[in-house]
Amino acid sequence: MNGPNAGIQQLIELGTLLANRALDDIEPAV
């Protein structure tokens, strides 16, 4: 899976992880 979508998928997963961490820092999950 070395198509152009592979890199995009990795960026999406990375962005999601970073966003979730940022949200946890702002408002920790209960």
N, C-alpha and C positions, 0 to 999 in steps of 0.2 A: 504493500500500500504506500508507494512513494509518489502517488499522484499529488496534484496541487491541493487536494482536499485534506491530505494527511497533515500538512503543516497548519492549515486552518483549524483542524480539529484539535491539534495540540495547543494552539493559541487559545481556543475557546476553553479547553479544560484548565489551562493555566490561569486564564482570566477569572474563571469561575472560582477556582481555589483562592486566588488573591481576594476576590470580592467577598467570599464567605469569611475569610480571616478578618478583613477590614470590618465587616458587619459585626463579627463577634467582638472585636475590640471596642467598637462603638456601643453596642448593646449586647452583652453576653447572653447566649441562649439559656433559657431556664431549664 
